[in-house]
Every structure is written in structure tokens, then in C-alpha cells.
């Protein structure tokens, strides 16, 4: 297969490019320096030249707090950029896989969110990502939307890598215990995305490592696995106010993965242990 990856220098994008190469497929990666996704004409030219079988759209404006002050920029990238990629993919007959987020939900549910649950984003980031989902589905008949959460990996900044750095410098360390979600290994997500785009099973998917925990429980697991004697203390969301509201409960249920016959992603504890062995 020939796969175009947007955001190829990001945490997920770099994993995708490595795995595409390992599969013996042909990969083309773009970043903000080589493709302005907010420019429709550029998207049409680039996809028209490359003629990919599928596009995995991993590029995004991910500064959740800053988006509250820069809604136009978040909308330009997350909504218009996604629209342009989906339209350009449709024009070349390519499948289009949009990577989205748990932030499309409000976090008030008491059980895991399924793909068909009502969305209700509470942040500019979540609103712009949801708008991108909707435009992609309306513009390209061969679309997938894959929502994920709490992503970490060897490339870029993320919670797991931040905790490892803080363990060396800061004690005691306070971490929020009243937000629950699904830590997800970027390598596992990349493998699923590549498996998915090789099929015709279009639609919305929730792709996260199985199980759930709080940020505090995740931090505790990181330090225990690495044998780091950190004075870790739980705190509440109210003790660390942020410009963008975080969902208190954003656990995702991978219903579509199961019912379409894919193998669910492994438990988050197992994925984290694998990651930390080399971190």
C-alpha cells in the first residue's frame, strides 16, 4: 500500500512512518513545513501528485489550553485542515483516516463512551476536532474516524515522559486523581491504524489500550515499574485549574473494533511495561 501520513514528525506520525517501512509499504510523510493543510489547493496538488491508497491524518493543533485563546488557529488546523485533507483524498479516490480525541465528549458519563454516544465537547480543542470529524465524513465516502486518548510514545512530549523527567527533579509530586481515562501506547495505535486502512470497514472507532485509570494511578504505575522512589501525592482537578476544562471521565469503549472483527488493543498496564523497558 501507499500511505500518506500528515503530521509525520509528531508522536504518532513518526510511529506510523516507522511501521509503514517495517511492513514494506510505501510511506509519504508531510509536516507543517512541507504541506499547509489549511490550504486546499496545496492539499489537492500534493495528494494528486502522490496518489496514495490511503491518508492517515495525524496532523492537529493539540495545544488544548492555548486553543481557548486561539480559537481561530485551532479551527483553521483542526477543522479546515481536516476538511481539506478529506476533500483532497476524495478527489484522488483515497481512503481517509482521521485521528480524533476523547475530548469530543463532556466527561459526565459514568461508564465508557461508545462510538455512537452523543458528543458534547467542552473545549475549543474538542469542538474543532468534532467539526473536523463531521466534515471528513461528509466529504469522503471512504472515511474512518479513530478517537484515541492519553497518548504516549518515544517521540515527543507526553505524560509518561514528563513523569520520568519530574521524578529526577521534583519531590513531592502531586498528580490529579479525579480524571479517568485510557493510557494509549502510540505504537499500538499506529499498528491498529495501519491494519484498519487496509480494510473497507469504514466508520467511527475508539482505539485505546484496554482498561482505565486516573492520572495519579498511571504515574504510580510508571514509578513502580521503573523502581523510582517518588513521593507521589494525589490531588484534585480544582487544585490545578487549567484554561481548558478536562473531562472527568473520558474512558472509551472499543465497540467498533470488537464488532468489526479486529483484535482489541492490549491492556494499558502491559503496553506501559513494554514501553518503559526501553524508556
C-alpha positions in Angstrom: 0.0 0.0 0.0 1.0 3.6 -0.5 0.1 5.7 2.6 0.3 9.4 3.1 0.8 10.5 6.8 0.1 14.1 7.8 1.9 15.3 10.9 4.6 12.8 10.2 7.1 14.4 12.6 4.7 14.1 15.5 4.5 11.5 18.2 2.0 9.3 16.3 3.2 10.2 12.8 6.8 9.0 13.4 5.5 5.7 14.8 3.3 5.4 11.6 6.2 6.1 9.3 8.4 3.5 11.1 5.8 0.8 10.9 4.9 1.5 7.3 8.5 1.0 6.4 8.7 -2.2 8.5 5.6 -3.6 6.6 7.3 -3.0 3.3 4.7 -0.4 2.3 5.4 2.9 0.6 5.1 5.8 3.0 5.0 9.5 2.4 5.1 11.9 5.3 4.2 15.6 5.4 4.6 18.2 8.2 3.9 21.9 8.6 6.9 22.8 6.5 6.1 20.6 3.5 2.2 20.9 3.5 -0.1 23.6 4.8 -3.2 21.5 5.4 -5.2 24.7 5.8 -4.5 25.5 2.1 -6.9 23.4 0.0 -5.0 23.9 -3.3 -1.8 22.6 -1.7 -3.6 19.5 -0.4 -5.2 18.9 -3.8 -1.8 19.2 -5.5 0.1 17.1 -3.0 -2.4 14.2 -3.0 -2.9 14.5 -6.7 0.9 14.1 -7.2 1.4 11.2 -4.7 -1.9 9.3 -5.5 -1.9 7.4 -2.1 -4.2 4.5 -1.4 -5.0 6.0 2.0 -4.3 9.1 4.0 -3.8 8.9 7.8 -4.4 12.4 9.0 -2.4 12.8 12.3 -1.7 16.5 12.0 -3.5 18.6 14.5 -3.5 21.7 16.7 -3.1 19.9 20.1 -2.3 22.8 22.5 -5.5 22.3 24.4 -5.2 25.2 26.8 -3.8 27.6 24.2 -6.7 26.8 21.9 -9.0 28.6 24.3 -7.2 31.9 23.5 -6.5 31.0 19.8 -9.8 29.5 18.6 -9.3 30.7 15.0 -6.0 28.9 14.7 -7.3 25.8 16.3 -10.3 25.9 13.8 -8.0 26.6 10.9 -5.9 23.5 11.5 -8.3 21.0 13.2 -11.4 21.8 11.2 -10.4 23.4 7.9 -7.3 21.4 7.6 -9.2 18.1 8.1 -11.8 19.2 5.6 -9.1 19.9 3.0 -7.4 16.6 3.6 -10.7 14.7 3.3 -11.7 16.5 0.2 -8.3 16.1 -1.5 -8.4 12.3 -0.6 -11.8 12.1 -2.1 -10.7 13.8 -5.3 -7.9 11.2 -5.7 -10.0 8.2 -4.7 -8.0 7.7 -1.5 -9.3 6.4 1.8 -9.2 9.0 4.6 -8.5 8.1 8.2 -8.9 11.0 10.7 -7.3 10.7 14.1 -9.5 12.3 16.7 -9.9 12.5 20.5 -11.8 11.7 23.7 -12.3 15.5 24.1 -15.4 15.3 21.8 -17.2 14.0 24.9 -18.1 16.1 28.0 -16.8 13.5 30.6 -20.0 13.3 32.6 -20.9 9.7 31.8 -20.3 7.1 34.5 -19.5 4.3 32.0 -17.2 4.0 29.0 -18.2 6.1 25.9 -19.1 4.1 22.8 -18.8 5.3 19.3 -22.5 6.1 18.9 -22.8 8.1 22.2 -23.8 11.7 22.0 -20.8 14.1 21.7 -20.7 17.3 23.7 -17.2 18.9 23.6 -16.5 21.4 26.4 -13.3 23.0 24.9 -12.3 24.8 21.7 -10.0 21.8 21.0 -12.8 19.3 21.3 -15.2 21.5 19.3 -12.7 21.9 16.4 -11.8 18.2 16.4 -15.5 17.2 16.3 -16.2 19.7 13.4 -13.3 18.1 11.5 -14.8 14.6 12.1 -18.1 15.7 10.7 -16.7 17.4 7.6 -14.5 14.4 6.8 -17.4 12.1 7.0 -19.5 14.3 4.7 -16.8 14.9 2.1 -15.2 11.5 1.6 -17.3 8.3 1.2 -14.3 6.2 2.3 -13.7 7.6 5.7 -12.6 6.4 9.2 -12.6 8.4 12.3 -10.4 7.0 15.1 -10.7 8.5 18.5 -7.9 7.9 21.0 -6.8 9.2 24.4 -3.9 9.8 26.7 -1.3 9.0 24.0 2.3 8.4 24.9 5.3 7.2 22.9 9.0 7.5 22.4 8.7 10.6 20.1 7.7 13.9 21.5 6.3 15.2 24.8 3.7 13.3 26.7 2.6 12.5 30.3 4.8 9.3 30.7 7.9 11.0 29.5 7.1 14.1 31.7 6.7 12.0 34.8 10.1 10.3 34.2 11.7 13.7 33.9 10.0 15.1 37.0 10.9 12.0 39.1 14.5 13.2 38.8 13.9 16.8 39.9 10.7 17.2 41.9 9.6 15.8 45.3 6.9 15.6 46.5 5.0 15.2 43.2 1.2 15.9 43.0 -0.9 14.3 40.3 -4.6 14.6 39.6 -6.6 11.6 40.8 -10.2 12.6 39.8 -9.8 12.3 36.0 -10.1 8.9 34.5 -9.1 7.7 31.0 -7.3 5.2 28.9 -3.5 5.5 28.5 -2.6 4.5 25.0 0.7 3.4 23.5 1.4 5.2 20.2 3.0 2.1 18.7 -0.2 0.1 19.5 -2.4 2.8 18.0 -0.2 3.1 14.9 -0.4 -0.7 14.3 -4.2 -0.6 14.5 -4.5 2.3 12.1 -2.4 0.5 9.5 -4.5 -2.6 10.0 -7.7 -0.6 9.6 -6.8 1.3 6.4 -6.1 -2.0 4.7 -9.8 -2.8 5.0 -13.1 -1.4 3.8 -14.6 -1.2 7.4 -15.4 2.5 7.4 -16.8 4.4 10.3 -16.0 5.7 13.8 -13.7 3.7 16.1 -12.4 4.1 19.6 -8.8 2.9 19.8 -7.2 2.9 23.2 -5.4 0.3 25.3 -7.8 -1.7 27.3 -8.7 -0.7 30.9 -8.8 2.6 32.7 -7.0 4.5 35.4 -6.6 8.0 36.8 -3.6 10.2 36.0 -2.4 9.5 39.6 -2.7 5.7 39.1 -0.8 6.0 35.8 2.0 7.9 37.5 2.2 5.4 40.3 2.5 2.6 37.8 5.2 4.4 35.9 7.3 4.9 39.1 6.7 1.4 40.4 7.7 -0.2 37.1 10.9 1.9 36.9 11.7 1.4 40.6 11.7 5.1 41.3 11.2 6.2 44.9 9.0 9.2 44.3 6.9 10.9 47.0 3.7 10.8 44.9 0.6 12.5 46.2 -3.0 12.7 44.8 -4.7 16.0 44.2 -7.9 17.2 42.7 -8.6 19.0 39.4 -9.6 22.1 41.3 -6.2 22.3 42.9 -4.6 22.6 39.4 -7.0 24.8 37.4 -6.4 25.0 33.6 -7.8 27.3 30.9 -9.4 24.3 29.1 -11.8 22.1 31.1 -10.6 18.4 31.3 -13.2 15.6 31.1 -13.5 13.9 34.5 -14.3 10.6 32.8 -13.3 10.0 29.2 -12.9 6.2 29.2 -13.5 4.9 25.7 -15.1 1.6 24.8 -13.7 0.0 21.7 -17.1 -1.4 20.5 -16.4 -0.9 16.8 -13.0 -2.7 17.0 -14.7 -5.8 18.5 -17.7 -5.9 16.3 -15.7 -5.5 13.1 -13.5 -8.4 14.0 -10.3 -6.6 14.9 -8.3 -7.7 17.9 -8.7 -5.1 20.7 -5.6 -3.2 21.9 -3.9 -4.9 24.8 -4.3 -3.8 28.4 -2.7 -0.5 29.2 -0.6 -2.0 32.0 1.1 -4.4 29.6 1.6 -1.7 26.9 3.1 0.6 29.5 5.5 -2.0 30.8 6.7 -2.7 27.3 7.3 1.0 26.7 9.1 1.6 30.0 11.6 -1.3 29.4 13.2 0.9 26.7 12.5 4.4 28.2 
